[in-house]
Amino acid sequence: MSNEEILKKYHAERTKCTVYTRVMGYHRPVETFNAGKQGEFADRVHFEEPGCPCARQH
């Protein structure tokens, strides 16, 4: 089943999700950012430092 088919099938059950991120010491919802900040947020790259004891175990 494709993503489009799944989204269509479960459309009635979907709800809006507010994404928060830490900016300048405060947690703020991304939807309140201006267009430039939203673009910067979308461009962020997540990484895990090798050998870090807090890294997720896969």
PDB file of N, CA, C, O and CB in Angstrom:
ATOM      1  N   MET A   1       0.858  -1.174   0.000  1.00  0.00           N
ATOM      2  CA  MET A   1       0.000   0.000   0.000  1.00  0.00           C
ATOM      3  C   MET A   1       0.907   1.240   0.000  1.00  0.00           C
ATOM      4  O   MET A   1       1.856   1.307   0.780  1.00  0.00           O
ATOM      5  CB  MET A   1      -0.977  -0.004   1.240  1.00  0.00           C
ATOM      6  N   SER A   2       0.625   2.209  -0.857  1.00  0.00           N
ATOM      7  CA  SER A   2       1.447   3.412  -0.952  1.00  0.00           C
ATOM      8  C   SER A   2       1.098   4.390   0.176  1.00  0.00           C
ATOM      9  O   SER A   2       0.049   4.274   0.810  1.00  0.00           O
ATOM     10  CB  SER A   2       1.257   4.088  -2.327  1.00  0.00           C
ATOM     11  N   ASN A   3       1.979   5.336   0.410  1.00  0.00           N
ATOM     12  CA  ASN A   3       1.724   6.349   1.441  1.00  0.00           C
ATOM     13  C   ASN A   3       0.451   7.115   1.144  1.00  0.00           C
ATOM     14  O   ASN A   3      -0.321   7.421   2.053  1.00  0.00           O
ATOM     15  CB  ASN A   3       2.902   7.318   1.549  1.00  0.00           C
ATOM     16  N   GLU A   4       0.231   7.425  -0.114  1.00  0.00           N
ATOM     17  CA  GLU A   4      -0.964   8.172  -0.509  1.00  0.00           C
ATOM     18  C   GLU A   4      -2.232   7.381  -0.183  1.00  0.00           C
ATOM     19  O   GLU A   4      -3.211   7.947   0.303  1.00  0.00           O
ATOM     20  CB  GLU A   4      -0.916   8.506  -2.012  1.00  0.00           C
ATOM     21  N   GLU A   5      -2.213   6.080  -0.449  1.00  0.00           N
ATOM     22  CA  GLU A   5      -3.361   5.230  -0.147  1.00  0.00           C
ATOM     23  C   GLU A   5      -3.600   5.149   1.362  1.00  0.00           C
ATOM     24  O   GLU A   5      -4.744   5.175   1.815  1.00  0.00           O
ATOM     25  CB  GLU A   5      -3.151   3.822  -0.727  1.00  0.00           C
ATOM     26  N   ILE A   6      -2.535   5.052   2.122  1.00  0.00           N
ATOM     27  CA  ILE A   6      -2.654   4.989   3.586  1.00  0.00           C
ATOM     28  C   ILE A   6      -3.240   6.290   4.124  1.00  0.00           C
ATOM     29  O   ILE A   6      -4.135   6.268   4.968  1.00  0.00           O
ATOM     30  CB  ILE A   6      -1.275   4.713   4.239  1.00  0.00           C
ATOM     31  N   LEU A   7      -2.734   7.426   3.635  1.00  0.00           N
ATOM     32  CA  LEU A   7      -3.248   8.712   4.090  1.00  0.00           C
ATOM     33  C   LEU A   7      -4.724   8.878   3.747  1.00  0.00           C
ATOM     34  O   LEU A   7      -5.501   9.395   4.550  1.00  0.00           O
ATOM     35  CB  LEU A   7      -2.441   9.847   3.476  1.00  0.00           C
ATOM     36  N   LYS A   8      -5.100   8.443   2.570  1.00  0.00           N
ATOM     37  CA  LYS A   8      -6.496   8.546   2.152  1.00  0.00           C
ATOM     38  C   LYS A   8      -7.383   7.641   3.014  1.00  0.00           C
ATOM     39  O   LYS A   8      -8.470   8.044   3.429  1.00  0.00           O
ATOM     40  CB  LYS A   8      -6.641   8.178   0.659  1.00  0.00           C
ATOM     41  N   LYS A   9      -6.920   6.430   3.278  1.00  0.00           N
ATOM     42  CA  LYS A   9      -7.692   5.462   4.054  1.00  0.00           C
ATOM     43  C   LYS A   9      -7.943   5.952   5.481  1.00  0.00           C
ATOM     44  O   LYS A   9      -9.042   5.788   6.011  1.00  0.00           O
ATOM     45  CB  LYS A   9      -6.968   4.118   4.086  1.00  0.00           C
ATOM     46  N   TYR A  10      -6.934   6.550   6.098  1.00  0.00           N
ATOM     47  CA  TYR A  10      -7.035   6.958   7.503  1.00  0.00           C
ATOM     48  C   TYR A  10      -7.248   8.464   7.685  1.00  0.00           C
ATOM     49  O   TYR A  10      -7.003   8.995   8.768  1.00  0.00           O
ATOM     50  CB  TYR A  10      -5.788   6.539   8.242  1.00  0.00           C
ATOM     51  N   HIS A  11      -7.696   9.148   6.644  1.00  0.00           N
ATOM     52  CA  HIS A  11      -7.873  10.601   6.682  1.00  0.00           C
ATOM     53  C   HIS A  11      -8.765  11.044   7.854  1.00  0.00           C
ATOM     54  O   HIS A  11      -8.443  12.024   8.524  1.00  0.00           O
ATOM     55  CB  HIS A  11      -8.473  11.086   5.361  1.00  0.00           C
ATOM     56  N   ALA A  12      -9.844  10.361   8.103  1.00  0.00           N
ATOM     57  CA  ALA A  12     -10.784  10.753   9.161  1.00  0.00           C
ATOM     58  C   ALA A  12     -10.181  10.600  10.557  1.00  0.00           C
ATOM     59  O   ALA A  12     -10.631  11.263  11.492  1.00  0.00           O
ATOM     60  CB  ALA A  12     -12.057   9.923   9.061  1.00  0.00           C
ATOM     61  N   GLU A  13      -9.179   9.746  10.715  1.00  0.00           N
ATOM     62  CA  GLU A  13      -8.577   9.498  12.022  1.00  0.00           C
ATOM     63  C   GLU A  13      -7.374  10.392  12.313  1.00  0.00           C
ATOM     64  O   GLU A  13      -6.865  10.401  13.433  1.00  0.00           O
ATOM     65  CB  GLU A  13      -8.162   8.060  12.119  1.00  0.00           C
ATOM     66  N   ARG A  14      -6.925  11.133  11.323  1.00  0.00           N
ATOM     67  CA  ARG A  14      -5.733  11.964  11.501  1.00  0.00           C
ATOM     68  C   ARG A  14      -6.040  13.194  12.343  1.00  0.00           C
ATOM     69  O   ARG A  14      -7.142  13.740  12.279  1.00  0.00           O
ATOM     70  CB  ARG A  14      -5.170  12.388  10.142  1.00  0.00           C
ATOM     71  N   THR A  15      -5.060  13.627  13.134  1.00  0.00           N
ATOM     72  CA  THR A  15      -5.172  14.846  13.925  1.00  0.00           C
ATOM     73  C   THR A  15      -3.918  15.680  13.724  1.00  0.00           C
ATOM     74  O   THR A  15      -2.871  15.160  13.338  1.00  0.00           O
ATOM     75  CB  THR A  15      -5.386  14.523  15.427  1.00  0.00           C
ATOM     76  N   LYS A  16      -4.030  16.972  13.988  1.00  0.00           N
ATOM     77  CA  LYS A  16      -2.901  17.870  13.826  1.00  0.00           C
ATOM     78  C   LYS A  16      -1.909  17.645  14.970  1.00  0.00           C
ATOM     79  O   LYS A  16      -2.305  17.483  16.124  1.00  0.00           O
ATOM     80  CB  LYS A  16      -3.374  19.346  13.783  1.00  0.00           C
ATOM     81  N   CYS A  17      -0.646  17.638  14.643  1.00  0.00           N
ATOM     82  CA  CYS A  17       0.429  17.443  15.615  1.00  0.00           C
ATOM     83  C   CYS A  17       1.246  18.729  15.676  1.00  0.00           C
ATOM     84  O   CYS A  17       1.703  19.221  14.644  1.00  0.00           O
ATOM     85  CB  CYS A  17       1.332  16.212  15.237  1.00  0.00           C
ATOM     86  N   THR A  18       1.431  19.272  16.866  1.00  0.00           N
ATOM     87  CA  THR A  18       2.248  20.464  17.034  1.00  0.00           C
ATOM     88  C   THR A  18       3.671  20.042  17.367  1.00  0.00           C
ATOM     89  O   THR A  18       3.902  19.320  18.337  1.00  0.00           O
ATOM     90  CB  THR A  18       1.670  21.388  18.137  1.00  0.00           C
ATOM     91  N   VAL A  19       4.622  20.496  16.558  1.00  0.00           N
ATOM     92  CA  VAL A  19       6.029  20.162  16.746  1.00  0.00           C
ATOM     93  C   VAL A  19       6.712  21.327  17.455  1.00  0.00           C
ATOM     94  O   VAL A  19       6.624  22.472  17.011  1.00  0.00           O
ATOM     95  CB  VAL A  19       6.724  19.849  15.381  1.00  0.00           C
ATOM     96  N   TYR A  20       7.387  21.029  18.552  1.00  0.00           N
ATOM     97  CA  TYR A  20       8.123  22.042  19.311  1.00  0.00           C
ATOM     98  C   TYR A  20       9.621  21.817  19.121  1.00  0.00           C
ATOM     99  O   TYR A  20      10.075  20.687  18.940  1.00  0.00           O
ATOM    100  CB  TYR A  20       7.743  21.996  20.826  1.00  0.00           C
ATOM    101  N   THR A  21      10.373  22.902  19.164  1.00  0.00           N
ATOM    102  CA  THR A  21      11.823  22.818  19.135  1.00  0.00           C
ATOM    103  C   THR A  21      12.387  23.872  20.073  1.00  0.00           C
ATOM    104  O   THR A  21      11.725  24.865  20.373  1.00  0.00           O
ATOM    105  CB  THR A  21      12.369  23.002  17.694  1.00  0.00           C
ATOM    106  N   ARG A  22      13.584  23.657  20.523  1.00  0.00           N
ATOM    107  CA  ARG A  22      14.222  24.585  21.463  1.00  0.00           C
ATOM    108  C   ARG A  22      14.932  25.676  20.674  1.00  0.00           C
ATOM    109  O   ARG A  22      15.797  25.398  19.843  1.00  0.00           O
ATOM    110  CB  ARG A  22      15.225  23.841  22.401  1.00  0.00           C
ATOM    111  N   VAL A  23      14.554  26.921  20.946  1.00  0.00           N
ATOM    112  CA  VAL A  23      15.161  28.069  20.286  1.00  0.00           C
ATOM    113  C   VAL A  23      15.511  29.096  21.358  1.00  0.00           C
ATOM    114  O   VAL A  23      14.646  29.526  22.121  1.00  0.00           O
ATOM    115  CB  VAL A  23      14.203  28.681  19.202  1.00  0.00           C
ATOM    116  N   MET A  24      16.770  29.482  21.413  1.00  0.00           N
ATOM    117  CA  MET A  24      17.226  30.509  22.351  1.00  0.00           C
ATOM    118  C   MET A  24      16.785  30.212  23.788  1.00  0.00           C
ATOM    119  O   MET A  24      16.400  31.121  24.524  1.00  0.00           O
ATOM    120  CB  MET A  24      16.701  31.876  21.921  1.00  0.00           C
ATOM    121  N   GLY A  25      16.845  28.934  24.182  1.00  0.00           N
ATOM    122  CA  GLY A  25      16.532  28.563  25.551  1.00  0.00           C
ATOM    123  C   GLY A  25      15.068  28.300  25.830  1.00  0.00           C
ATOM    124  O   GLY A  25      14.718  27.932  26.952  1.00  0.00           O
ATOM    125  N   TYR A  26      14.205  28.475  24.853  1.00  0.00           N
ATOM    126  CA  TYR A  26      12.771  28.271  25.038  1.00  0.00           C
ATOM    127  C   TYR A  26      12.263  27.210  24.072  1.00  0.00           C
ATOM    128  O   TYR A  26      12.784  27.086  22.963  1.00  0.00           O
ATOM    129  CB  TYR A  26      12.000  29.591  24.840  1.00  0.00           C
ATOM    130  N   HIS A  27      11.274  26.459  24.467  1.00  0.00           N
ATOM    131  CA  HIS A  27      10.616  25.520  23.561  1.00  0.00           C
ATOM    132  C   HIS A  27       9.474  26.267  22.886  1.00  0.00           C
ATOM    133  O   HIS A  27       8.588  26.803  23.552  1.00  0.00           O
ATOM    134  CB  HIS A  27      10.095  24.239  24.322  1.00  0.00           C
ATOM    135  N   ARG A  28       9.506  26.297  21.555  1.00  0.00           N
ATOM    136  CA  ARG A  28       8.512  27.046  20.779  1.00  0.00           C
ATOM    137  C   ARG A  28       7.936  26.167  19.683  1.00  0.00           C
ATOM    138  O   ARG A  28       8.646  25.327  19.129  1.00  0.00           O
ATOM    139  CB  ARG A  28       9.134  28.321  20.170  1.00  0.00           C
ATOM    140  N   PRO A  29       6.648  26.346  19.359  1.00  0.00           N
ATOM    141  CA  PRO A  29       6.070  25.577  18.252  1.00  0.00           C
ATOM    142  C   PRO A  29       6.621  26.066  16.913  1.00  0.00           C
ATOM    143  O   PRO A  29       6.692  27.269  16.661  1.00  0.00           O
ATOM    144  CB  PRO A  29       4.529  25.682  18.266  1.00  0.00           C
ATOM    145  N   VAL A  30       7.005  25.126  16.068  1.00  0.00           N
ATOM    146  CA  VAL A  30       7.588  25.459  14.765  1.00  0.00           C
ATOM    147  C   VAL A  30       6.598  26.238  13.897  1.00  0.00           C
ATOM    148  O   VAL A  30       7.005  27.075  13.091  1.00  0.00           O
ATOM    149  CB  VAL A  30       8.030  24.179  14.037  1.00  0.00           C
ATOM    150  N   GLU A  31       5.310  25.969  14.058  1.00  0.00           N
ATOM    151  CA  GLU A  31       4.314  26.647  13.211  1.00  0.00           C
ATOM    152  C   GLU A  31       4.277  28.162  13.448  1.00  0.00           C
ATOM    153  O   GLU A  31       3.736  28.892  12.618  1.00  0.00           O
ATOM    154  CB  GLU A  31       2.928  26.058  13.466  1.00  0.00           C
ATOM    155  N   THR A  32       4.838  28.649  14.560  1.00  0.00           N
ATOM    156  CA  THR A  32       4.857  30.090  14.812  1.00  0.00           C
ATOM    157  C   THR A  32       6.084  30.768  14.203  1.00  0.00           C
ATOM    158  O   THR A  32       6.182  31.994  14.234  1.00  0.00           O
ATOM    159  CB  THR A  32       4.815  30.355  16.307  1.00  0.00           C
ATOM    160  N   PHE A  33       7.018  29.997  13.653  1.00  0.00           N
ATOM    161  CA  PHE A  33       8.220  30.563  13.042  1.00  0.00           C
ATOM    162  C   PHE A  33       7.877  31.269  11.737  1.00  0.00           C
ATOM    163  O   PHE A  33       6.898  30.928  11.074  1.00  0.00           O
ATOM    164  CB  PHE A  33       9.266  29.467  12.793  1.00  0.00           C
ATOM    165  N   ASN A  34       8.697  32.262  11.372  1.00  0.00           N
ATOM    166  CA  ASN A  34       8.525  32.889  10.063  1.00  0.00           C
ATOM    167  C   ASN A  34       9.034  31.918   8.987  1.00  0.00           C
ATOM    168  O   ASN A  34       9.611  30.879   9.310  1.00  0.00           O
ATOM    169  CB  ASN A  34       9.286  34.268   9.991  1.00  0.00           C
ATOM    170  N   ALA A  35       8.824  32.253   7.732  1.00  0.00           N
ATOM    171  CA  ALA A  35       9.167  31.338   6.629  1.00  0.00           C
ATOM    172  C   ALA A  35      10.641  30.959   6.621  1.00  0.00           C
ATOM    173  O   ALA A  35      10.980  29.810   6.341  1.00  0.00           O
ATOM    174  CB  ALA A  35       8.803  31.970   5.296  1.00  0.00           C
ATOM    175  N   GLY A  36      11.519  31.903   6.923  1.00  0.00           N
ATOM    176  CA  GLY A  36      12.952  31.627   6.926  1.00  0.00           C
ATOM    177  C   GLY A  36      13.349  30.637   8.017  1.00  0.00           C
ATOM    178  O   GLY A  36      14.124  29.713   7.770  1.00  0.00           O
ATOM    179  N   LYS A  37      12.814  30.831   9.227  1.00  0.00           N
ATOM    180  CA  LYS A  37      13.116  29.921  10.331  1.00  0.00           C
ATOM    181  C   LYS A  37      12.524  28.536  10.074  1.00  0.00           C
ATOM    182  O   LYS A  37      13.147  27.533  10.420  1.00  0.00           O
ATOM    183  CB  LYS A  37      12.581  30.489  11.654  1.00  0.00           C
ATOM    184  N   GLN A  38      11.334  28.460   9.475  1.00  0.00           N
ATOM    185  CA  GLN A  38      10.745  27.160   9.150  1.00  0.00           C
ATOM    186  C   GLN A  38      11.617  26.434   8.138  1.00  0.00           C
ATOM    187  O   GLN A  38      11.771  25.215   8.212  1.00  0.00           O
ATOM    188  CB  GLN A  38       9.310  27.326   8.603  1.00  0.00           C
ATOM    189  N   GLY A  39      12.189  27.175   7.191  1.00  0.00           N
ATOM    190  CA  GLY A  39      13.094  26.580   6.213  1.00  0.00           C
ATOM    191  C   GLY A  39      14.359  26.059   6.869  1.00  0.00           C
ATOM    192  O   GLY A  39      14.841  24.980   6.525  1.00  0.00           O
ATOM    193  N   GLU A  40      14.904  26.827   7.822  1.00  0.00           N
ATOM    194  CA  GLU A  40      16.095  26.378   8.547  1.00  0.00           C
ATOM    195  C   GLU A  40      15.788  25.108   9.335  1.00  0.00           C
ATOM    196  O   GLU A  40      16.602  24.186   9.372  1.00  0.00           O
ATOM    197  CB  GLU A  40      16.606  27.486   9.494  1.00  0.00           C
ATOM    198  N   PHE A  41      14.624  25.062   9.960  1.00  0.00           N
ATOM    199  CA  PHE A  41      14.229  23.886  10.731  1.00  0.00           C
ATOM    200  C   PHE A  41      14.129  22.657   9.820  1.00  0.00           C
ATOM    201  O   PHE A  41      14.565  21.567  10.192  1.00  0.00           O
ATOM    202  CB  PHE A  41      12.882  24.137  11.447  1.00  0.00           C
ATOM    203  N   ALA A  42      13.556  22.836   8.630  1.00  0.00           N
ATOM    204  CA  ALA A  42      13.402  21.726   7.685  1.00  0.00           C
ATOM    205  C   ALA A  42      14.759  21.220   7.188  1.00  0.00           C
ATOM    206  O   ALA A  42      14.898  20.044   6.851  1.00  0.00           O
ATOM    207  CB  ALA A  42      12.539  22.160   6.494  1.00  0.00           C
ATOM    208  N   ASP A  43      15.750  22.102   7.142  1.00  0.00           N
ATOM    209  CA  ASP A  43      17.076  21.732   6.644  1.00  0.00           C
ATOM    210  C   ASP A  43      17.977  21.087   7.701  1.00  0.00           C
ATOM    211  O   ASP A  43      19.074  20.632   7.379  1.00  0.00           O
ATOM    212  CB  ASP A  43      17.758  22.948   6.093  1.00  0.00           C
ATOM    213  N   ARG A  44      17.530  21.043   8.947  1.00  0.00           N
ATOM    214  CA  ARG A  44      18.366  20.474  10.017  1.00  0.00           C
ATOM    215  C   ARG A  44      18.662  19.006   9.751  1.00  0.00           C
ATOM    216  O   ARG A  44      17.823  18.262   9.242  1.00  0.00           O
ATOM    217  CB  ARG A  44      17.678  20.630  11.387  1.00  0.00           C
ATOM    218  N   VAL A  45      19.863  18.615  10.107  1.00  0.00           N
ATOM    219  CA  VAL A  45      20.297  17.233   9.936  1.00  0.00           C
ATOM    220  C   VAL A  45      20.488  16.638  11.330  1.00  0.00           C
ATOM    221  O   VAL A  45      21.205  17.203  12.156  1.00  0.00           O
ATOM    222  CB  VAL A  45      21.623  17.141   9.081  1.00  0.00           C
ATOM    223  N   HIS A  46      19.852  15.508  11.589  1.00  0.00           N
ATOM    224  CA  HIS A  46      19.987  14.833  12.877  1.00  0.00           C
ATOM    225  C   HIS A  46      21.109  13.809  12.775  1.00  0.00           C
ATOM    226  O   HIS A  46      21.220  13.102  11.773  1.00  0.00           O
ATOM    227  CB  HIS A  46      18.649  14.155  13.303  1.00  0.00           C
ATOM    228  N   PHE A  47      21.921  13.732  13.787  1.00  0.00           N
ATOM    229  CA  PHE A  47      23.022  12.786  13.781  1.00  0.00           C
ATOM    230  C   PHE A  47      23.229  12.232  15.184  1.00  0.00           C
ATOM    231  O   PHE A  47      22.759  12.801  16.169  1.00  0.00           O
ATOM    232  CB  PHE A  47      24.311  13.449  13.261  1.00  0.00           C
ATOM    233  N   GLU A  48      23.932  11.128  15.253  1.00  0.00           N
ATOM    234  CA  GLU A  48      24.319  10.537  16.524  1.00  0.00           C
ATOM    235  C   GLU A  48      25.838  10.427  16.530  1.00  0.00           C
ATOM    236  O   GLU A  48      26.440   9.928  15.579  1.00  0.00           O
ATOM    237  CB  GLU A  48      23.638   9.137  16.744  1.00  0.00           C
ATOM    238  N   GLU A  49      26.443  10.893  17.597  1.00  0.00           N
ATOM    239  CA  GLU A  49      27.888  10.834  17.711  1.00  0.00           C
ATOM    240  C   GLU A  49      28.320   9.405  18.024  1.00  0.00           C
ATOM    241  O   GLU A  49      27.840   8.818  18.994  1.00  0.00           O
ATOM    242  CB  GLU A  49      28.392  11.808  18.795  1.00  0.00           C
ATOM    243  N   PRO A  50      29.218   8.835  17.219  1.00  0.00           N
ATOM    244  CA  PRO A  50      29.674   7.467  17.473  1.00  0.00           C
ATOM    245  C   PRO A  50      30.326   7.359  18.848  1.00  0.00           C
ATOM    246  O   PRO A  50      31.099   8.228  19.251  1.00  0.00           O
ATOM    247  CB  PRO A  50      30.659   7.017  16.383  1.00  0.00           C
ATOM    248  N   GLY A  51      30.008   6.289  19.555  1.00  0.00           N
ATOM    249  CA  GLY A  51      30.604   6.049  20.862  1.00  0.00           C
ATOM    250  C   GLY A  51      29.956   6.820  21.996  1.00  0.00           C
ATOM    251  O   GLY A  51      30.386   6.704  23.144  1.00  0.00           O
ATOM    252  N   CYS A  52      28.948   7.590  21.704  1.00  0.00           N
ATOM    253  CA  CYS A  52      28.263   8.352  22.743  1.00  0.00           C
ATOM    254  C   CYS A  52      27.396   7.400  23.573  1.00  0.00           C
ATOM    255  O   CYS A  52      26.613   6.645  22.997  1.00  0.00           O
ATOM    256  CB  CYS A  52      27.397   9.494  22.118  1.00  0.00           C
ATOM    257  N   PRO A  53      27.507   7.411  24.897  1.00  0.00           N
ATOM    258  CA  PRO A  53      26.727   6.467  25.719  1.00  0.00           C
ATOM    259  C   PRO A  53      25.229   6.727  25.652  1.00  0.00           C
ATOM    260  O   PRO A  53      24.439   5.852  26.010  1.00  0.00           O
ATOM    261  CB  PRO A  53      27.181   6.539  27.164  1.00  0.00           C
ATOM    262  N   CYS A  54      24.822   7.905  25.203  1.00  0.00           N
ATOM    263  CA  CYS A  54      23.389   8.200  25.143  1.00  0.00           C
ATOM    264  C   CYS A  54      22.786   7.875  23.776  1.00  0.00           C
ATOM    265  O   CYS A  54      21.590   8.086  23.572  1.00  0.00           O
ATOM    266  CB  CYS A  54      23.147   9.663  25.474  1.00  0.00           C
ATOM    267  N   ALA A  55      23.584   7.369  22.842  1.00  0.00           N
ATOM    268  CA  ALA A  55      23.090   7.038  21.498  1.00  0.00           C
ATOM    269  C   ALA A  55      22.065   5.910  21.590  1.00  0.00           C
ATOM    270  O   ALA A  55      22.181   4.997  22.407  1.00  0.00           O
ATOM    271  CB  ALA A  55      24.264   6.631  20.559  1.00  0.00           C
ATOM    272  N   ARG A  56      21.070   6.007  20.733  1.00  0.00           N
ATOM    273  CA  ARG A  56      20.028   4.965  20.694  1.00  0.00           C
ATOM    274  C   ARG A  56      20.605   3.645  20.208  1.00  0.00           C
ATOM    275  O   ARG A  56      21.463   3.612  19.325  1.00  0.00           O
ATOM    276  CB  ARG A  56      18.858   5.395  19.783  1.00  0.00           C
ATOM    277  N   GLN A  57      20.131   2.580  20.787  1.00  0.00           N
ATOM    278  CA  GLN A  57      20.532   1.243  20.364  1.00  0.00           C
ATOM    279  C   GLN A  57      19.563   0.783  19.276  1.00  0.00           C
ATOM    280  O   GLN A  57      18.351   0.773  19.491  1.00  0.00           O
ATOM    281  CB  GLN A  57      20.549   0.238  21.575  1.00  0.00           C
ATOM    282  N   HIS A  58      20.082   0.407  18.123  1.00  0.00           N
ATOM    283  CA  HIS A  58      19.215  -0.031  17.007  1.00  0.00           C
ATOM    284  C   HIS A  58      19.195  -1.526  16.938  1.00  0.00           C
ATOM    285  O   HIS A  58      18.528  -2.095  16.073  1.00  0.00           O
ATOM    286  CB  HIS A  58      19.688   0.551  15.660  1.00  0.00           C
TER     287      HIS A  58
END
